[in-house]
Structure formats: structure tokens, C-alpha cells
């Protein structure tokens, strides 16, 4: 992924294809706000929109749960001492 964007190019969090590439390459999950923005910028039929909203609500719940787990792990790691080489 380029470190800069040419004038007129969209930022990664507004381009679902780039976010999908990042997910496959770096195992990064898009933040729910960015994912919601991608959804809002895509024209969907009523049934697709409803199904996608259901999936997004599930994503939002799981993302929050994983943030709590990661927070606990990071707190424990921050309290520990780093290994010396």
C-alpha cells in the first residue's frame, strides 16, 4: 500500500477493496466507524441492505468484545517487564 495518495484518490477507509486487501495481507480489521462509512457509500437493494446491517451489528458486537479482551491482554503486558536480549 502506498504511503501517500495522489490528489483525488480516496483514503483506504473509504475503499472496501483496499480494506479487503489489507485484511488478507495484514489481518487488520477495519474499525466499525470506517466499515459503516463504506456501507453508507455503497448503493444496496433493500434486502441486501437489511442483511448487511444484520451482519454489521454482529461485527460491531464482536469488535467491542475483542477490544475488551485485547485491553486486558495489553494491560497485563504493560505491567510486565520486557525480556533482555
C-alpha angles and dihedrals in degrees: 000000000000119000092224138034129228117235110284097021116124122241116253095253090062095049115074093194092058091044089051091051090050091049091053094044104037104016090239119157116213115243110258092244091056091045090051089051090053090051092049091051093054123084109230135174118245096260094045091047091051093048091046091049090053091051091046092053089053090048091050092052095047093044090056092047092051091048088057091049092047091048091055092048093048092048090055092046092048090052092052129081122254119244118250119232 
